[in-house]
Amino acid sequence: MTEAKDPNPKGQLDELEIIVIAEDSVMYESPYLGQHGISLLARACGGGVTKNILMDVGQNPMGLLYNFKQMDINPACIDAIVITHCHYDHTQGLAEIVAATGKKDLPVIAHPAMFRLNFITAPFLRHVGVMSGDSGDKLRAAGAELYLTTDPLELMPGLFTTGEVKRQTEYEEVGIGGLATIEDGRVKQDGMPDDLSVVARVRGHAPLVMTGCSHAGIVNIVKQVASMCGTREFENVIGGFHLIEASEDRIKKTVAGLAEFKLKAIMPGHCTGFRAQAAMYTALGKAFTNLQTGMRIKVTAR
């Protein structure tokens, strides 16, 4: 894999609003539905153009569409969907969401390995990747145009994907959860090569990162974005960090790895897990906020 670079280092947004459409927890006394999964809507404005980019769709399209209605957001506003990786809690019902936009040739951006077999064997054999109802053919029939690439992809100036993430740390093994696949008739560990994130650059601010599950390792992701953007400062890092089953040693090293960067804010949720969140709160203090369904994060150019 070649070293990833910022596809448009001069591209800057004028304004960005991130709306948490779905997450495992829900804001206190809010009307929204939570679900195991994540879905973030990035409303990005730049150069007089506004684009609405949906990152992941959770696992329950009925719940997602319910929250859209409660938030007074019409799915027809969605201009593109980015899928961070294959897992069902990020992709299930994708075809239904594509259809709900009412659009034809709606860009759906993902890694080429998105549709591979991905499964676990504990406590029993279970497929956890893209389900049959959201196959490539079903997505195209629903109105999607697939953009499957390992490279960073610009969605608009100031908003782009990381592409495939280089694994740099020795402690962020992908083995948490025992994910497997089959290649040439042989069962092998699945290294989750399809894990990608979304990066936003708002004028006058450090980069903001949106993750799905961070199977590539949240520190690896932050390192790659730092290299792409030429900075060790971050406006925010938002999403799932997949540390719920991590050892105390890995959590400790992950928190230390994040602390090497200047993080104005960090908002972990979904698969991060209470122990890791508590460790991040202890180490990072006021920069930490627990991600919840219904939250809105706004960044304006300065």
Secondary structure by P-SEA (a helix, b strand, c coil): ccccccccccbbbcbbbbbccccccccccccccccccbbbbbbcccccbbbbbbccccccaaaaaaaaaaaccccccccbbbbcccccccccaaaaaaaaacccccbbbbccccccbbbbcccccccccccccccaaaaaaabbbbbccccccccccccccccbbbbccccccccccbbbbbcccbbbbcccccccbbbbbcccccbbbbbccccccaaaaaaaaaaaaccccccccccccccccccaaaaaaaaaaaacccccbbbbcccccaaaaaaaaaaccccbbbbbcbbbbbbbcc
